[in-house]
Amino acid sequence: MTGKAQERAAVRSTTDRELSHAVIILLDRLRDDYGVGPGSHEIRVVSLGTQMALLDEATESALAKFPELGSQQQRALGRLIVDLQKTRMRIRTVRGGPGHVVQPAEFASAIRRLRCSESVAGLRKRICSEAATAAQLDRILLSEVHNGTWTALELNSSMRSDEVLSSSVLPLGFESAESRACETRSAVLAGPNGDVRPSGEVVRMLAAESYVVAPITVSTGVIGLVHGSRPSGDPVNVVVRDMLGAYARGFGTLFERAMLADRLGEQKNVIVQRLQQEAREAELLEHADVSFLEETSADQTSTLPGTSHNDLNSAALESLTTREREVFAFLARGASNAEIANELVISIFTVKTHVKKILRKLGAMNRSEAIYRYLAITGQR
C-alpha cells in the first residue's frame, strides 16, 4: 500500500470512529430521555452502513413518541430528530452510499414482485432472489422442514453459480438456530454476537461465521427455512434478522394463498371435465335408438306368439346399457335419485332419464314394479 493510500485509509478510519461515536451518543440520549429507539450496545460492533438503518429506526420511534409529550419536550425531541438525520446524512456522504444498507423501499418492492407470482411454482422460483434483494444479502439458502429435520433445497449466491449443494437431511438439533426459529416462529441471528452459536454445516454452506435464519410459516406450522449471510462486506445483524423474518412471514402468507388457488384450479378442472362427460352422455341418450320392445308394455309383449313372459323379461334386462344397469343396481337397493347421482357423479336429470329408460324396457309402471320384475327375473323373489 502506498503512502497516500495509507493516509486515506487512516483518515477514513478516524472519520468512521467519530461518526460511530456520534451515533452512540445520539441513541443514548434518545433512550435515556425518551425510552425509545435501539440501545447503543446494539450498534457498537456493526458497520456505519447498518448504523444508518438504525438511525432511521430511531427516528421512526421518536416520531411515534412525539404526540405523547408536552410542548417543551416536543421541541427538545424535535431538535434531537434533526441531529439524528444530520448524522445519517454525514455517514451517507462520507461512505458514498454503502452497499449493504437495508432499504425499506427495496423490501417493499421485493414483496410486491412476490405478490405478482400467482402459483406455488412461481413463488418457489423467486423466493431466494427476492430475499437477497429485500435484506441485502449475498447468499440465501432455502430449506424444507419435515418431521423434526430440515433439508437444503436451493442455494442462491451472488458470488458463485457453480456450487454443489448438499442434499443431506439435517436434524433440528437442540438449541440450534434452526430449532429455535421453528419453536419461536421468529428469525434468529447466529454468530459470535448473535442469539445462538452457529452450526458448522450451515457456516460451510453460507461461507460466513454469522448468519440469520427465518421460518416460513403457514396456518399448519413451519414448512421451511430461509438462511442468509454476507461473506463479504458488513456482517449480518439484528436489522437484517428482523428484515428477513418479516420477509419470510410475508412469503408464508403468499405461499398459502397460492397453494389454495392451485387447489381451487385443480377442482375447477375436475368439475369441468365431469360436466363435459355428462353433456356427452346426455347427448347419447337424446339420440339413442328405441326398439319396438322398449315401447311395448309387458302385457302386450307377453301375448306375442311363441314367446314366454320370462323370456321377454330376460331379454328386456339384457337390453339395459352398462350405465342403466349401474343405476338399476342402486335403484334395487332403494337409493333415491340424489343418492344415485352422488354415487355415479352424474346429474339428477341424467338419473331420471336413465330411470325412465329402465322402466320402459322392463315394462314397469313405477320403481316398485321394476324392482319386483328384477327380482323375479333373477330368481331372488
TAURVEN-V589805 format. One record per residue. N is the residue number from 1. RES is the residue in one small letter. D_FIRST is the distance of its C-alpha to the first C-alpha in Angstrom with 1 decimal. Layout:
n->N res->RES d_first->D_FIRST
n->N res->RES d_first->D_FIRST
//
This chain:
n->1 res->m d_first->0.0
n->2 res->t d_first->3.8
n->3 res->g d_first->6.7
n->4 res->k d_first->8.3
n->5 res->a d_first->6.1
n->6 res->q d_first->6.4
n->7 res->e d_first->9.9
n->8 res->r d_first->10.7
n->9 res->a d_first->10.0
n->10 res->a d_first->12.1
n->11 res->v d_first->14.7
n->12 res->r d_first->15.0
n->13 res->s d_first->15.5
n->14 res->t d_first->18.1
n->15 res->t d_first->19.8
n->16 res->d d_first->20.1
n->17 res->r d_first->21.7
n->18 res->e d_first->24.1
n->19 res->l d_first->25.1
n->20 res->s d_first->25.7
n->21 res->h d_first->27.8
n->22 res->a d_first->29.7
n->23 res->v d_first->30.5
n->24 res->i d_first->31.8
n->25 res->i d_first->34.0
n->26 res->l d_first->35.5
n->27 res->l d_first->36.3
n->28 res->d d_first->37.8
n->29 res->r d_first->40.0
n->30 res->l d_first->41.1
n->31 res->r d_first->42.0
n->32 res->d d_first->43.7
n->33 res->d d_first->45.7
n->34 res->y d_first->46.6
n->35 res->g d_first->45.9
n->36 res->v d_first->44.0
n->37 res->g d_first->40.5
n->38 res->p d_first->37.9
n->39 res->g d_first->37.4
n->40 res->s d_first->34.2
n->41 res->h d_first->33.9
n->42 res->e d_first->33.3
n->43 res->i d_first->30.1
n->44 res->r d_first->28.2
n->45 res->v d_first->26.2
n->46 res->v d_first->25.8
n->47 res->s d_first->23.3
n->48 res->l d_first->23.9
n->49 res->g d_first->24.9
n->50 res->t d_first->27.7
n->51 res->q d_first->28.6
n->52 res->m d_first->29.5
n->53 res->a d_first->32.0
n->54 res->l d_first->33.3
n->55 res->l d_first->33.9
n->56 res->d d_first->35.9
n->57 res->e d_first->37.9
n->58 res->a d_first->38.5
n->59 res->t d_first->39.7
n->60 res->e d_first->42.2
n->61 res->s d_first->43.5
n->62 res->a d_first->44.0
n->63 res->l d_first->45.9
n->64 res->a d_first->48.1
n->65 res->k d_first->48.9
n->66 res->f d_first->49.7
n->67 res->p d_first->53.3
n->68 res->e d_first->54.3
n->69 res->l d_first->53.6
n->70 res->g d_first->55.7
n->71 res->s d_first->55.1
n->72 res->q d_first->53.3
n->73 res->q d_first->51.0
n->74 res->q d_first->50.3
n->75 res->r d_first->49.2
n->76 res->a d_first->46.8
n->77 res->l d_first->45.4
n->78 res->g d_first->45.1
n->79 res->r d_first->42.8
n->80 res->l d_first->40.7
n->81 res->i d_first->40.4
n->82 res->v d_first->39.2
n->83 res->d d_first->36.5
n->84 res->l d_first->35.4
n->85 res->q d_first->35.1
n->86 res->k d_first->33.3
n->87 res->t d_first->30.7
n->88 res->r d_first->30.4
n->89 res->m d_first->29.9
n->90 res->r d_first->27.2
n->91 res->i d_first->25.2
n->92 res->r d_first->25.8
n->93 res->t d_first->24.8
n->94 res->v d_first->21.5
n->95 res->r d_first->20.5
n->96 res->g d_first->21.9
n->97 res->g d_first->24.2
n->98 res->p d_first->22.7
n->99 res->g d_first->23.6
n->100 res->h d_first->25.6
n->101 res->v d_first->28.0
n->102 res->v d_first->31.5
n->103 res->q d_first->33.7
n->104 res->p d_first->37.5
n->105 res->a d_first->38.2
n->106 res->e d_first->36.3
n->107 res->f d_first->38.3
n->108 res->a d_first->41.6
n->109 res->s d_first->40.9
n->110 res->a d_first->40.3
n->111 res->i d_first->43.6
n->112 res->r d_first->45.4
n->113 res->r d_first->44.3
n->114 res->l d_first->45.5
n->115 res->r d_first->48.9
n->116 res->c d_first->49.3
n->117 res->s d_first->49.5
n->118 res->e d_first->53.3
n->119 res->s d_first->53.4
n->120 res->v d_first->52.0
n->121 res->a d_first->50.4
n->122 res->g d_first->48.7
n->123 res->l d_first->47.2
n->124 res->r d_first->46.2
n->125 res->k d_first->44.3
n->126 res->r d_first->42.3
n->127 res->i d_first->41.7
n->128 res->c d_first->38.2
n->129 res->s d_first->36.7
n->130 res->e d_first->38.1
n->131 res->a d_first->37.0
n->132 res->a d_first->33.4
n->133 res->t d_first->33.9
n->134 res->a d_first->35.9
n->135 res->a d_first->33.6
n->136 res->q d_first->30.2
n->137 res->l d_first->29.7
n->138 res->d d_first->27.9
n->139 res->r d_first->30.6
n->140 res->i d_first->34.3
n->141 res->l d_first->36.8
n->142 res->l d_first->40.5
n->143 res->s d_first->43.1
n->144 res->e d_first->46.9
n->145 res->v d_first->48.8
n->146 res->h d_first->52.1
n->147 res->n d_first->54.3
n->148 res->g d_first->51.8
n->149 res->t d_first->49.1
n->150 res->w d_first->46.3
n->151 res->t d_first->45.2
n->152 res->a d_first->42.0
n->153 res->l d_first->43.0
n->154 res->e d_first->40.0
n->155 res->l d_first->36.2
n->156 res->n d_first->34.3
n->157 res->s d_first->30.6
n->158 res->s d_first->28.3
n->159 res->m d_first->25.9
n->160 res->r d_first->28.5
n->161 res->s d_first->32.1
n->162 res->d d_first->33.2
n->163 res->e d_first->33.3
n->164 res->v d_first->36.7
n->165 res->l d_first->38.0
n->166 res->s d_first->40.1
n->167 res->s d_first->43.6
n->168 res->s d_first->44.7
n->169 res->v d_first->46.8
n->170 res->l d_first->45.2
n->171 res->p d_first->47.3
n->172 res->l d_first->46.8
n->173 res->g d_first->46.2
n->174 res->f d_first->47.2
n->175 res->e d_first->44.8
n->176 res->s d_first->42.3
n->177 res->a d_first->40.5
n->178 res->e d_first->42.6
n->179 res->s d_first->45.8
n->180 res->r d_first->45.2
n->181 res->a d_first->44.4
n->182 res->c d_first->47.7
n->183 res->e d_first->49.7
n->184 res->t d_first->48.5
n->185 res->r d_first->48.0
n->186 res->s d_first->44.8
n->187 res->a d_first->41.1
n->188 res->v d_first->39.3
n->189 res->l d_first->35.7
n->190 res->a d_first->34.7
n->191 res->g d_first->31.8
n->192 res->p d_first->30.6
n->193 res->n d_first->31.4
n->194 res->g d_first->34.1
n->195 res->d d_first->37.9
n->196 res->v d_first->38.2
n->197 res->r d_first->36.3
n->198 res->p d_first->34.9
n->199 res->s d_first->36.6
n->200 res->g d_first->34.9
n->201 res->e d_first->36.4
n->202 res->v d_first->35.2
n->203 res->v d_first->31.7
n->204 res->r d_first->31.7
n->205 res->m d_first->33.0
n->206 res->l d_first->30.8
n->207 res->a d_first->27.6
n->208 res->a d_first->26.9
n->209 res->e d_first->27.9
n->210 res->s d_first->29.5
n->211 res->y d_first->31.8
n->212 res->v d_first->34.8
n->213 res->v d_first->38.3
n->214 res->a d_first->41.1
n->215 res->p d_first->44.7
n->216 res->i d_first->46.6
n->217 res->t d_first->50.0
n->218 res->v d_first->53.3
n->219 res->s d_first->56.8
n->220 res->t d_first->57.4
n->221 res->g d_first->54.2
n->222 res->v d_first->50.7
n->223 res->i d_first->50.3
n->224 res->g d_first->46.6
n->225 res->l d_first->43.1
n->226 res->v d_first->39.9
n->227 res->h d_first->36.6
n->228 res->g d_first->33.2
n->229 res->s d_first->29.6
n->230 res->r d_first->26.0
n->231 res->p d_first->23.9
n->232 res->s d_first->20.8
n->233 res->g d_first->20.2
n->234 res->d d_first->22.6
n->235 res->p d_first->25.1
n->236 res->v d_first->28.8
n->237 res->n d_first->30.8
n->238 res->v d_first->34.4
n->239 res->v d_first->34.2
n->240 res->v d_first->33.3
n->241 res->r d_first->36.0
n->242 res->d d_first->38.6
n->243 res->m d_first->37.6
n->244 res->l d_first->38.0
n->245 res->g d_first->41.2
n->246 res->a d_first->42.7
n->247 res->y d_first->41.7
n->248 res->a d_first->43.4
n->249 res->r d_first->46.5
n->250 res->g d_first->46.8
n->251 res->f d_first->46.4
n->252 res->g d_first->49.1
n->253 res->t d_first->51.5
n->254 res->l d_first->50.9
n->255 res->f d_first->51.2
n->256 res->e d_first->54.5
n->257 res->r d_first->55.8
n->258 res->a d_first->54.9
n->259 res->m d_first->56.5
n->260 res->l d_first->59.7
n->261 res->a d_first->59.6
n->262 res->d d_first->59.3
n->263 res->r d_first->62.3
n->264 res->l d_first->64.4
n->265 res->g d_first->63.7
n->266 res->e d_first->64.8
n->267 res->q d_first->68.0
n->268 res->k d_first->68.7
n->269 res->n d_first->68.6
n->270 res->v d_first->71.0
n->271 res->i d_first->73.4
n->272 res->v d_first->73.3
n->273 res->q d_first->74.1
n->274 res->r d_first->77.0
n->275 res->l d_first->78.4
n->276 res->q d_first->78.3
n->277 res->q d_first->80.1
n->278 res->e d_first->82.7
n->279 res->a d_first->83.2
n->280 res->r d_first->83.8
n->281 res->e d_first->86.3
n->282 res->a d_first->88.1
n->283 res->e d_first->88.4
n->284 res->l d_first->89.9
n->285 res->l d_first->92.4
n->286 res->e d_first->93.4
n->287 res->h d_first->94.2
n->288 res->a d_first->95.7
n->289 res->d d_first->99.1
n->290 res->v d_first->102.0
n->291 res->s d_first->104.8
n->292 res->f d_first->108.4
n->293 res->l d_first->108.2
n->294 res->e d_first->105.5
n->295 res->e d_first->107.8
n->296 res->t d_first->110.9
n->297 res->s d_first->111.7
n->298 res->a d_first->112.4
n->299 res->d d_first->116.1
n->300 res->q d_first->116.4
n->301 res->t d_first->114.6
n->302 res->s d_first->116.7
n->303 res->t d_first->119.8
n->304 res->l d_first->118.6
n->305 res->p d_first->121.1
n->306 res->g d_first->120.0
n->307 res->t d_first->116.9
n->308 res->s d_first->116.6
n->309 res->h d_first->114.9
n->310 res->n d_first->112.4
n->311 res->d d_first->111.6
n->312 res->l d_first->110.7
n->313 res->n d_first->108.5
n->314 res->s d_first->106.7
n->315 res->a d_first->106.1
n->316 res->a d_first->104.8
n->317 res->l d_first->102.4
n->318 res->e d_first->101.1
n->319 res->s d_first->100.6
n->320 res->l d_first->97.9
n->321 res->t d_first->94.4
n->322 res->t d_first->91.6
n->323 res->r d_first->90.2
n->324 res->e d_first->93.7
n->325 res->r d_first->94.3
n->326 res->e d_first->91.1
n->327 res->v d_first->92.3
n->328 res->f d_first->95.8
n->329 res->a d_first->94.4
n->330 res->f d_first->92.8
n->331 res->l d_first->96.0
n->332 res->a d_first->98.2
n->333 res->r d_first->96.1
n->334 res->g d_first->96.8
n->335 res->a d_first->93.4
n->336 res->s d_first->93.2
n->337 res->n d_first->91.8
n->338 res->a d_first->88.6
n->339 res->e d_first->88.1
n->340 res->i d_first->88.7
n->341 res->a d_first->86.2
n->342 res->n d_first->83.6
n->343 res->e d_first->84.1
n->344 res->l d_first->84.2
n->345 res->v d_first->81.5
n->346 res->i d_first->83.8
n->347 res->s d_first->85.3
n->348 res->i d_first->88.5
n->349 res->f d_first->90.0
n->350 res->t d_first->89.4
n->351 res->v d_first->91.0
n->352 res->k d_first->94.1
n->353 res->t d_first->94.4
n->354 res->h d_first->94.3
n->355 res->v d_first->96.9
n->356 res->k d_first->99.3
n->357 res->k d_first->99.0
n->358 res->i d_first->99.7
n->359 res->l d_first->102.8
n->360 res->r d_first->104.1
n->361 res->k d_first->103.7
n->362 res->l d_first->105.4
n->363 res->g d_first->108.1
n->364 res->a d_first->107.3
n->365 res->m d_first->107.8
n->366 res->n d_first->105.1
n->367 res->r d_first->102.4
n->368 res->s d_first->104.9
n->369 res->e d_first->107.2
n->370 res->a d_first->104.3
n->371 res->i d_first->103.3
n->372 res->y d_first->106.9
n->373 res->r d_first->107.3
n->374 res->y d_first->104.1
n->375 res->l d_first->105.3
n->376 res->a d_first->108.7
n->377 res->i d_first->107.2
n->378 res->t d_first->104.8
n->379 res->g d_first->107.6
n->380 res->q d_first->105.8
n->381 res->r d_first->108.5
//
